[in-house]
Amino acid sequence: MPRTPAIRDNGRVNEADQDTTDTLEPSPSRGNRLYPRVTSFRSRRGALTEPQQETWDRRWAHLGRDVGDELLDIDGWFGRHAPTVLEIGSGTGTAAVAMAQAEPHVNLIAVEVYRPGLAQTLQRIERTLDTDAPVTNLRILRGDAVDVLEHMIAPESLTGVRVFFPDPWPKARHHKRRLLQARTFALIANRLKPGGVLHVATDHAEYAEAIEVTGNAEPLLTPLNWSSPISHERPVTKFEDKAHQVGSTIAELIWGKIGA
Ligand SMILES: C[S@@+](CC[C@H](N)C(=O)[O-])C[C@H]1O[C@@H](n2cnc3c(N)ncnc32)[C@H](O)[C@@H]1O
């Protein structure tokens, strides 16, 4: 099983450092850690609607998995060998489903902690199944994407990683909760194949600056200067829509993994 000890340890903080304003509820990705990591998400309880639950019951066993400690057999799960892209924090699946449809030759794995969002993603997939462009190349993982990268993805196995509108955690005292910090860039860079791409979009100007500086400092990444192996076309999600409404600029940051 792949391990990146320095990264793993960097991710840990003492309980005392936890933000006590958040309720920590049991999560499939928290496992038996002695010291829970400061996570980039706020635990939200969310009941599924009846139709969502029905879709979940029909589709989860085939299309979804809880995050765990085992390396993913990606080819086995998709039933084929193809370039693999991981989307972190896929929300309700707007981008994941549209991009899976646009790139049928890619295996797309969407990771999200919010169960109603995952249920909506399953519903979106289900709605395509009777159309001319059924989505058969999207799988979903429920849990913390950092755990996914650490435990479930082998080094140099991803063609792309997408992070669209990561929670900005704007208060300085919450910056430690931001997903895109040096250790996450190092982890993502390690899991990308040489030539693979990290695509980030954010509407938060200050976070965008921090992301750019941190990404540029990661030695295995460089601003993309070759033809991308994955599409950069994104549909507009509700987060982007809101950002446009208040006049925010969307920053698109794209790096490639060196060594191709
Ligand atoms: C601001 S929303 C953006 C959702 C989606 N990308 C979009 O553009 O509509 C950020 C999402 O990331 C998820 N998230 C945050 N940290 C995460 C993590 N470590 N692992 C998985 N999902 C995470 C949150 O639950 C939330 O749904």
The ligand as a Gaussian input file, in Angstrom:
#p B3LYP/6-31G(d) Opt

LIG

0 1
 C      -17.794000      25.226000      -2.011000
 S      -18.257000      23.573000      -2.331000
 C      -17.979000      23.408000      -4.081000
 C      -18.696000      22.222000      -4.659000
 C      -18.469000      21.971000      -6.156000
 N      -17.071000      21.759000      -6.470000
 C      -19.032000      23.107000      -6.986000
 O      -18.249000      23.838000      -7.616000
 O      -20.247000      23.237000      -7.005000
 C      -16.897000      22.682000      -1.646000
 C      -17.237000      21.211000      -1.478000
 O      -16.070000      20.510000      -1.097000
 C      -16.427000      19.524000      -0.161000
 N      -15.188000      19.198000       0.574000
 C      -14.451000      20.048000       1.315000
 N      -13.375000      19.431000       1.793000
 C      -13.425000      18.161000       1.319000
 C      -12.586000      17.032000       1.482000
 N      -11.455000      17.103000       2.209000
 N      -12.928000      15.889000       0.886000
 C      -14.058000      15.811000       0.138000
 N      -14.903000      16.849000      -0.055000
 C      -14.578000      18.001000       0.546000
 C      -17.518000      20.162000       0.668000
 O      -18.339000      19.213000       1.299000
 C      -18.282000      20.945000      -0.404000
 O      -19.325000      20.194000      -0.960000

